[in-house]
Amino acid sequence: MRILLTGGAGYIGSHTYVALCAAGHTAVILDNFSNAAPSVPERLAQITGTVPAVETGDVRDADFVRRVLKDHEIDAVIHFAAKKAVGESTQKPLEYFDHNIGGFVTLTRAMAELGIFKLVFSSSATVYGEPDQLPITETATRGHTNPYGMTKLVCEEMIEAMSAADPRWICGVLRYFNPVGADESAMIGEDPKDIPNNLMPYIAKVAAGELPEVQVFGDDYQTEDGTGVRDYIHVSDLAQGHVLSLEALERDGTGHVVNLGTGQGVSVLEMINAYSEACGRPLPYKIAPRRAGDIAACYADPSLAKEVLGFSATKTLQDMCDSSWAWLQYSKTV
């Protein structure tokens, strides 16, 4: 298939480009490079041996999106392009509504006009809000605790409405848990511009000497070591989930909504210890008060993804940390 990756030069998009090439598909990258390095396509060419077709522009630009879909004779779209910082979304909600919801409307309208109805949507475990059960299944109550989560939930509900109104829409909704790690080549990975909100990139900056210590927010939760527990999934496993989702849409002719996680909870201290192992030295950390809104534990029930897509995460916590550290070493050279 010929696949358009909106936001395809970003963290998850670039890894999915690699996975699609490995599976024999042709992928076209659409990106405005607001949160991706201009050198990513060149590195993707080195990894895959194929020079990516790259269209530079904004997914909110209707004429541009229509032209790209038409010129490349696209069969299906994987939609990553969105703003993704939870904290920033609470400060700039209108910006998030414009990019994440407005961009989605522009894209899907253009797709419908051109008769393209296969879509894989990059959703998030944030649509579960504060979970009332663990592990979290796809039937759990949905909600949101911030504007970013709200945009993902609104887009999910739009997909439901579109599919009900026009059965030609066949959509895969993938609810990610916590993507971490980097490609085995170490040539692409997560590259946050500011102080990261997420745990592993923060630990990585401490390991690199850019930040003094890891802040551990709370050590008195009802968990094994008192620190918060989350479900981390290697980004290469996550990328493979997109390929399997796309192929399931083509094979089955029906949509799906699945969690993409490991089903295994990892505590903050376990992550710090594993990253210390990866970089070869103990990493300093400091216990700080709990943050408002944080919950003790959050992890997926990934069994539906296995049943529907044949998906299982294969990478370990140590794989995640080792690949992140290798990428960190490489990124200093680019």
Sine and cosine of phi, psi and omega as CSV:
sin_phi,cos_phi,sin_psi,cos_psi,sin_omega,cos_omega
0.00,0.00,0.39,-0.92,0.10,-1.00
-0.98,-0.21,0.90,-0.43,-0.19,-0.98
-0.91,-0.41,0.74,-0.68,0.16,-0.99
-1.00,-0.07,0.79,-0.61,0.08,-1.00
-0.96,-0.29,0.97,-0.22,0.09,-1.00
-0.98,0.22,0.71,-0.71,-0.13,-0.99
0.94,0.35,0.46,0.89,-0.14,-0.99
-0.95,0.30,-0.19,0.98,0.05,-1.00
-1.00,-0.09,-0.03,1.00,0.00,-1.00
-0.98,0.21,-0.13,-0.99,-0.11,-0.99
-0.85,0.52,-0.87,0.49,-0.06,-1.00
-0.97,0.24,-0.60,0.80,0.01,-1.00
-0.86,0.51,-0.68,0.73,-0.03,-1.00
-0.92,0.39,-0.62,0.78,0.04,-1.00
-0.93,0.36,-0.55,0.83,0.04,-1.00
-0.94,0.34,-0.56,0.83,0.09,-1.00
-0.84,0.54,-0.72,0.69,0.01,-1.00
-0.87,0.49,-0.71,0.71,-0.03,-1.00
-0.91,0.41,-0.62,0.78,0.02,-1.00
-0.91,0.42,-0.68,0.74,0.03,-1.00
-0.88,0.48,-0.68,0.74,0.00,-1.00
-0.89,0.46,-0.50,0.87,-0.02,-1.00
-1.00,0.03,0.01,1.00,0.08,-1.00
1.00,-0.01,0.17,0.99,0.03,-1.00
-1.00,-0.02,0.30,-0.95,0.09,-1.00
-0.97,-0.25,0.82,-0.57,-0.05,-1.00
-0.88,-0.47,0.66,-0.75,0.06,-1.00
-0.90,-0.43,0.74,-0.67,-0.03,-1.00
-0.99,-0.14,0.80,-0.60,0.18,-0.98
-0.91,-0.41,0.83,-0.55,-0.05,-1.00
-0.38,-0.93,0.58,-0.82,0.10,-1.00
-0.99,-0.10,0.01,1.00,0.07,-1.00
0.86,0.52,0.46,0.89,0.08,-1.00
-0.96,0.28,-0.41,0.91,-0.01,-1.00
-0.69,-0.72,0.52,0.85,0.01,-1.00
-0.57,-0.82,0.60,-0.80,-0.02,-1.00
-0.96,0.30,0.65,-0.76,0.03,-1.00
-0.86,0.51,-0.35,0.94,-0.03,-1.00
-0.99,0.11,-0.08,1.00,-0.05,-1.00
-0.85,0.52,-0.75,0.67,-0.01,-1.00
-0.85,0.53,-0.61,0.79,0.02,-1.00
-0.90,0.44,-0.65,0.76,0.03,-1.00
-0.93,0.36,-0.60,0.80,0.06,-1.00
-0.89,0.46,-0.60,0.80,0.04,-1.00
-0.89,0.45,-0.63,0.77,0.02,-1.00
-0.92,0.38,-0.63,0.78,-0.03,-1.00
-0.94,0.35,-0.71,0.70,-0.17,-0.99
-0.99,-0.13,-0.32,0.95,-0.09,-1.00
0.98,0.18,0.10,0.99,0.05,-1.00
-0.81,-0.59,0.73,-0.69,0.00,-1.00
-0.98,0.21,0.85,-0.52,-0.05,-1.00
-0.92,0.39,0.61,-0.80,0.24,-0.97
-0.98,0.20,0.84,-0.54,-0.08,-1.00
-0.84,-0.55,0.79,-0.61,0.10,-0.99
-0.92,-0.40,0.90,-0.44,-0.06,-1.00
-1.00,-0.08,0.89,-0.45,-0.02,-1.00
0.10,-0.99,-0.06,-1.00,-0.14,-0.99
-0.96,-0.27,0.70,-0.71,-0.03,-1.00
-0.92,0.39,-0.24,0.97,0.04,-1.00
-1.00,0.09,-0.11,0.99,-0.01,-1.00
-1.00,0.01,0.98,-0.20,-0.16,-0.99
-0.88,0.48,-0.70,0.72,-0.03,-1.00
-0.90,0.44,-0.66,0.75,0.02,-1.00
-0.89,0.46,-0.74,0.68,-0.04,-1.00
-0.89,0.46,-0.70,0.71,0.02,-1.00
-0.87,0.50,-0.69,0.72,-0.02,-1.00
-0.88,0.47,-0.70,0.72,-0.02,-1.00
-0.89,0.46,-0.73,0.69,0.01,-1.00
-0.85,0.52,-0.67,0.74,-0.06,-1.00
-0.96,0.29,-0.75,0.66,-0.07,-1.00
-0.87,0.49,-0.59,0.81,-0.08,-1.00
-0.99,-0.11,0.07,1.00,0.03,-1.00
0.75,0.66,0.82,0.58,-0.10,-0.99
-0.94,0.34,0.68,-0.73,0.05,-1.00
-1.00,-0.09,-0.53,0.85,-0.07,-1.00
-0.40,-0.91,0.34,-0.94,-0.04,-1.00
-0.82,-0.58,0.68,-0.73,0.23,-0.97
-0.94,-0.34,0.88,-0.48,-0.17,-0.98
-0.97,-0.24,0.97,-0.24,0.07,-1.00
-0.98,-0.22,-0.50,0.87,-0.23,-0.97
-0.84,0.55,0.92,-0.38,0.00,-1.00
-0.16,-0.99,0.38,-0.93,0.15,-0.99
-0.99,0.10,0.57,-0.82,-0.24,-0.97
-0.69,-0.72,0.14,0.99,-0.03,-1.00
-1.00,0.01,0.92,-0.40,-0.06,-1.00
-0.83,0.55,-0.75,0.66,-0.04,-1.00
-0.88,0.48,-0.71,0.70,0.00,-1.00
-0.89,0.46,-0.56,0.83,-0.04,-1.00
-0.90,0.45,-0.49,0.87,0.02,-1.00
-0.96,0.27,-0.39,0.92,0.02,-1.00
-1.00,-0.01,-0.50,0.87,-0.08,-1.00
-0.76,-0.65,0.86,0.52,-0.09,-1.00
-0.87,0.50,-0.63,0.78,-0.04,-1.00
-0.89,0.45,-0.59,0.80,0.04,-1.00
-0.89,0.46,-0.65,0.76,0.01,-1.00
-0.93,0.36,-0.64,0.77,0.04,-1.00
-0.90,0.44,-0.66,0.75,-0.02,-1.00
-0.89,0.45,-0.79,0.62,-0.05,-1.00
-0.94,0.34,-0.79,0.61,-0.20,-0.98
-0.98,0.18,-0.63,0.77,0.01,-1.00
-1.00,-0.02,-0.72,0.69,0.02,-1.00
-0.87,0.49,-0.68,0.73,0.03,-1.00
-0.89,0.46,-0.63,0.78,0.02,-1.00
-0.90,0.44,-0.69,0.73,0.00,-1.00
-0.89,0.46,-0.72,0.69,-0.01,-1.00
-0.87,0.50,-0.71,0.70,-0.02,-1.00
-0.89,0.46,-0.79,0.62,-0.11,-0.99
-0.93,0.36,-0.53,0.85,0.07,-1.00
-0.90,0.43,-0.70,0.72,0.02,-1.00
-0.90,0.45,-0.67,0.74,0.04,-1.00
-0.86,0.52,-0.73,0.68,-0.04,-1.00
-0.88,0.47,-0.65,0.76,0.00,-1.00
-0.87,0.49,-0.51,0.86,-0.04,-1.00
-0.98,-0.18,0.10,0.99,0.06,-1.00
0.96,0.27,0.49,0.87,0.04,-1.00
-0.96,-0.29,0.90,-0.44,-0.16,-0.99
-0.82,-0.57,0.18,0.98,0.06,-1.00
-0.98,-0.19,0.83,-0.56,-0.09,-1.00
-0.62,-0.78,0.76,-0.65,0.20,-0.98
-0.95,-0.32,0.83,-0.55,-0.10,-1.00
-0.95,-0.32,0.76,-0.65,0.01,-1.00
-0.99,0.16,0.99,-0.10,0.04,-1.00
-0.97,-0.22,-0.32,-0.95,-0.19,-0.98
-0.38,-0.93,0.46,-0.89,0.10,-0.99
-0.91,0.41,-0.18,0.98,0.07,-1.00
-0.89,0.45,-0.30,0.95,0.01,-1.00
-0.94,0.34,-0.16,0.99,0.06,-1.00
-1.00,0.04,-0.10,1.00,-0.02,-1.00
0.84,0.54,-0.74,-0.67,0.10,-0.99
-1.00,-0.04,0.95,-0.32,-0.12,-0.99
-0.91,0.42,0.60,-0.80,0.02,-1.00
-0.98,-0.22,0.12,0.99,0.04,-1.00
-0.43,-0.90,0.48,-0.88,0.08,-1.00
-0.70,-0.71,0.62,-0.78,-0.17,0.99
-0.91,0.41,0.31,-0.95,-0.07,-1.00
-1.00,0.09,0.83,-0.56,0.09,-1.00
-0.98,-0.18,0.24,-0.97,-0.04,-1.00
-0.92,0.40,-0.28,0.96,0.00,-1.00
-1.00,0.00,0.02,1.00,0.02,-1.00
-0.88,0.48,0.47,-0.88,0.04,-1.00
-0.85,0.53,0.71,-0.71,0.04,-1.00
-1.00,-0.09,0.48,-0.88,0.05,-1.00
-0.17,-0.99,-0.20,-0.98,0.06,-1.00
-0.44,-0.90,0.44,-0.90,0.00,-1.00
-0.85,-0.52,0.07,1.00,0.01,-1.00
-0.34,-0.94,0.30,-0.96,-0.04,-1.00
-0.88,0.48,-0.56,0.83,0.05,-1.00
-0.86,0.51,-0.78,0.63,0.02,-1.00
-0.87,0.50,-0.59,0.81,0.03,-1.00
-0.88,0.47,-0.66,0.75,-0.02,-1.00
-0.90,0.43,-0.62,0.78,0.02,-1.00
-0.92,0.39,-0.64,0.77,0.00,-1.00
-0.92,0.38,-0.67,0.74,0.03,-1.00
-0.87,0.49,-0.70,0.72,0.01,-1.00
-0.90,0.43,-0.63,0.78,0.08,-1.00
-0.86,0.51,-0.70,0.71,-0.02,-1.00
-0.92,0.38,-0.55,0.84,0.08,-1.00
-0.91,0.42,-0.65,0.76,0.04,-1.00
-0.88,0.48,-0.67,0.74,0.03,-1.00
-0.87,0.49,-0.69,0.72,-0.02,-1.00
-0.93,0.37,-0.67,0.75,0.02,-1.00
-0.88,0.47,-0.71,0.71,-0.05,-1.00
-0.92,0.39,-0.58,0.82,0.03,-1.00
-0.94,0.35,-0.59,0.81,-0.05,-1.00
-0.98,0.20,-0.52,0.85,-0.07,-1.00
-0.61,-0.79,0.98,-0.21,-0.09,-1.00
-0.91,0.41,-0.09,1.00,0.09,-1.00
-0.93,0.38,-0.40,0.91,0.05,-1.00
-0.93,0.36,0.84,-0.55,0.08,-1.00
-0.82,-0.57,0.94,-0.34,-0.18,-0.98
-0.82,-0.57,0.65,-0.76,0.15,-0.99
-0.96,-0.28,0.84,-0.54,0.03,-1.00
-0.96,-0.30,0.88,-0.47,-0.08,-1.00
-0.93,-0.36,0.91,-0.41,0.00,-1.00
-1.00,-0.07,0.98,-0.19,-0.03,-1.00
-0.96,0.27,0.54,-0.84,0.22,-0.98
-1.00,-0.05,-0.94,-0.35,-0.10,-0.99
-0.87,-0.49,0.99,-0.10,-0.02,-1.00
-0.94,0.33,0.73,-0.68,0.01,-1.00
-0.58,-0.82,0.10,-1.00,0.08,-1.00
1.00,0.05,-0.16,-0.99,-0.09,-1.00
-0.45,-0.89,0.28,-0.96,0.01,-1.00
-0.85,0.53,0.49,-0.87,-0.05,-1.00
-0.90,0.44,-0.35,0.94,0.06,-1.00
-0.95,0.30,-0.33,0.94,-0.09,-1.00
0.92,0.39,0.23,0.97,-0.06,-1.00
-0.99,-0.11,-0.19,0.98,0.13,-0.99
-0.69,-0.72,0.47,-0.88,-0.02,-1.00
-0.02,-1.00,-0.08,-1.00,-0.01,-1.00
-0.97,0.22,0.70,-0.72,-0.10,-1.00
-0.67,-0.74,0.93,0.37,-0.04,-1.00
-0.90,0.43,0.68,-0.73,-0.07,-1.00
-0.98,0.22,-0.57,0.82,-0.07,-1.00
-0.93,-0.36,-0.22,-0.98,0.08,-1.00
-0.91,0.41,0.84,-0.54,-0.12,-0.99
-0.93,0.35,0.50,-0.87,0.13,-0.99
-1.00,0.07,-0.47,0.88,-0.12,-0.99
-1.00,-0.02,0.45,-0.89,-0.20,-0.98
-0.90,0.43,-0.82,0.57,-0.12,-0.99
-0.88,0.47,-0.72,0.70,0.04,-1.00
-0.88,0.48,-0.51,0.86,0.06,-1.00
-0.92,0.39,-0.73,0.69,0.04,-1.00
-0.86,0.51,-0.65,0.76,-0.01,-1.00
-0.88,0.48,-0.62,0.78,0.01,-1.00
-0.94,0.34,-0.53,0.85,0.11,-0.99
-0.92,0.39,-0.70,0.71,0.02,-1.00
-0.87,0.49,-0.56,0.83,-0.01,-1.00
-0.99,0.14,-0.08,1.00,0.00,-1.00
0.99,0.12,0.18,0.98,-0.01,-1.00
-1.00,0.07,-0.37,0.93,0.07,-1.00
-0.77,-0.64,0.52,-0.86,-0.15,-0.99
-0.96,0.27,-0.58,0.82,-0.07,-1.00
-0.30,-0.95,0.33,-0.94,0.06,-1.00
-0.99,0.11,0.77,-0.64,0.11,-0.99
-1.00,0.06,0.87,-0.49,0.05,-1.00
-0.98,-0.21,0.95,-0.32,-0.11,-0.99
-1.00,0.07,1.00,0.00,0.06,-1.00
0.99,-0.12,0.77,-0.63,0.10,-1.00
-0.77,-0.64,0.43,0.90,-0.03,-1.00
-0.82,-0.58,0.43,0.90,0.10,-1.00
-0.98,0.22,0.32,-0.95,0.05,-1.00
-0.99,0.15,0.91,0.42,0.06,-1.00
-0.77,-0.64,0.10,-1.00,-0.13,-0.99
-0.86,0.52,-0.66,0.75,0.01,-1.00
-0.91,-0.42,0.15,0.99,0.07,-1.00
1.00,0.01,-0.18,0.98,-0.01,-1.00
-0.98,-0.18,0.32,-0.95,-0.07,-1.00
-0.87,0.49,0.57,-0.82,-0.05,-1.00
-0.89,-0.46,0.75,-0.66,0.02,-1.00
-0.69,-0.72,0.27,-0.96,0.01,-1.00
-0.99,-0.17,0.93,-0.36,0.00,-1.00
-0.97,-0.24,0.70,-0.72,0.00,-1.00
-0.81,-0.58,0.70,-0.71,0.02,-1.00
-0.90,0.43,0.70,-0.71,-0.09,-1.00
-0.88,0.48,-0.48,0.88,0.04,-1.00
-0.95,0.32,-0.58,0.82,0.14,-0.99
-0.89,0.45,-0.70,0.71,0.01,-1.00
-0.86,0.51,-0.69,0.73,0.02,-1.00
-0.86,0.50,-0.67,0.74,0.03,-1.00
-0.89,0.46,-0.55,0.83,0.06,-1.00
-0.86,0.50,-0.57,0.82,0.03,-1.00
-0.93,0.36,-0.64,0.77,0.04,-1.00
-0.89,0.46,-0.71,0.71,-0.01,-1.00
-0.91,0.41,-0.59,0.81,0.05,-1.00
-0.89,0.45,-0.75,0.66,0.01,-1.00
-0.85,0.53,-0.72,0.69,-0.04,-1.00
-0.93,0.36,-0.52,0.85,0.06,-1.00
-0.93,0.36,-0.62,0.78,0.06,-1.00
-0.87,0.50,-0.70,0.72,-0.02,-1.00
-0.92,0.38,-0.65,0.76,-0.09,-1.00
-0.97,0.24,-0.72,0.70,-0.16,-0.99
-1.00,-0.06,-0.41,0.91,-0.02,-1.00
0.94,0.33,0.26,0.97,0.04,-1.00
-0.73,-0.68,0.41,-0.91,0.00,-1.00
-0.99,0.12,0.09,-1.00,0.02,-1.00
-0.40,-0.92,0.40,-0.92,0.10,-0.99
-0.77,-0.64,0.89,-0.46,-0.07,-1.00
-0.66,-0.76,0.48,-0.88,0.19,-0.98
-0.98,0.21,0.64,-0.77,0.19,-0.98
-0.88,-0.47,0.97,-0.23,0.03,-1.00
-0.40,-0.92,-0.08,-1.00,0.02,-1.00
-0.99,-0.11,-0.38,0.92,-0.12,-0.99
0.99,0.11,0.01,1.00,-0.01,-1.00
-0.93,-0.37,0.80,-0.61,0.05,-1.00
-1.00,0.10,0.64,-0.77,0.04,-1.00
-0.81,-0.58,0.76,-0.65,-0.02,-1.00
-0.99,0.11,0.26,-0.97,0.02,-1.00
-0.86,0.51,-0.70,0.72,-0.03,-1.00
-0.93,0.38,-0.59,0.81,0.07,-1.00
-0.88,0.47,-0.65,0.76,0.02,-1.00
-0.91,0.41,-0.68,0.73,0.01,-1.00
-0.88,0.47,-0.69,0.73,0.00,-1.00
-0.90,0.43,-0.66,0.75,0.00,-1.00
-0.92,0.38,-0.60,0.80,0.02,-1.00
-0.95,0.30,-0.55,0.84,0.09,-1.00
-0.87,0.49,-0.64,0.77,0.05,-1.00
-0.89,0.45,-0.66,0.75,-0.04,-1.00
-0.91,0.41,-0.66,0.75,-0.08,-1.00
-1.00,-0.08,-0.09,1.00,0.14,-0.99
0.99,0.14,0.31,0.95,0.08,-1.00
-0.40,-0.92,0.46,-0.89,0.03,-1.00
-0.92,0.40,0.68,-0.73,0.00,-1.00
-0.99,-0.17,0.74,-0.67,-0.04,-1.00
-0.95,0.32,0.62,-0.78,0.09,-1.00
-0.61,-0.80,0.33,-0.94,-0.03,-1.00
-0.69,-0.72,0.75,-0.66,0.06,-1.00
-0.97,0.24,0.79,-0.62,0.02,-1.00
-0.84,-0.55,0.24,-0.97,0.02,-1.00
-0.87,0.48,0.42,-0.91,0.09,-1.00
-0.83,0.56,0.51,-0.86,0.12,-0.99
-1.00,-0.03,0.59,-0.80,0.05,-1.00
-0.86,0.50,0.70,-0.71,0.06,-1.00
1.00,-0.01,-0.27,0.96,0.03,-1.00
-0.95,0.31,0.56,-0.83,0.04,-1.00
-0.91,-0.41,0.30,-0.95,-0.09,-1.00
-0.92,0.40,-0.73,0.69,-0.13,-0.99
-0.52,-0.86,0.51,-0.86,0.03,-1.00
-0.41,-0.91,0.91,-0.42,0.07,-1.00
-0.49,-0.87,0.39,-0.92,-0.18,-0.98
-1.00,0.04,0.43,-0.90,0.40,-0.92
-0.99,-0.13,0.96,-0.27,-0.08,-1.00
-1.00,-0.03,0.23,0.97,-0.15,-0.99
-0.92,0.39,-0.52,0.85,-0.01,-1.00
-0.93,0.38,-0.61,0.79,0.04,-1.00
-0.88,0.47,-0.59,0.81,0.04,-1.00
-0.92,0.38,-0.67,0.74,-0.05,-1.00
-0.93,0.37,-0.71,0.71,-0.13,-0.99
-1.00,0.07,-0.64,0.77,-0.10,-0.99
-0.96,-0.29,-0.27,0.96,-0.17,-0.99
0.96,0.27,0.44,0.90,-0.09,-1.00
-1.00,-0.07,0.74,-0.67,0.19,-0.98
-0.61,-0.79,0.73,-0.69,0.09,-1.00
-0.93,0.37,0.66,-0.75,-0.07,-1.00
-0.90,-0.43,-0.32,0.95,-0.12,-0.99
-1.00,0.05,0.59,-0.81,0.00,-1.00
-1.00,0.01,0.17,-0.99,0.10,-1.00
-0.85,0.53,-0.65,0.76,0.00,-1.00
-0.92,0.39,-0.60,0.80,0.10,-0.99
-0.85,0.53,-0.68,0.73,-0.03,-1.00
-0.87,0.48,-0.73,0.68,-0.05,-1.00
-0.95,0.33,-0.68,0.73,0.00,-1.00
-0.87,0.49,-0.69,0.73,-0.05,-1.00
-0.94,0.33,-0.57,0.82,0.06,-1.00
-0.89,0.45,-0.69,0.73,0.00,-1.00
-0.92,0.39,-0.63,0.78,0.03,-1.00
-0.90,0.44,-0.68,0.74,0.05,-1.00
-0.89,0.46,-0.65,0.76,0.00,-1.00
-0.86,0.50,-0.64,0.77,0.04,-1.00
-0.91,0.41,-0.70,0.72,0.00,-1.00
-0.91,0.42,-0.66,0.75,-0.11,-0.99
-0.89,0.45,-0.38,0.93,0.05,-1.00
-0.94,0.34,-0.26,0.96,-0.06,-1.00
-0.99,-0.15,-0.12,0.99,-0.07,-1.00
-0.92,-0.39,0.00,0.00,0.00,0.00
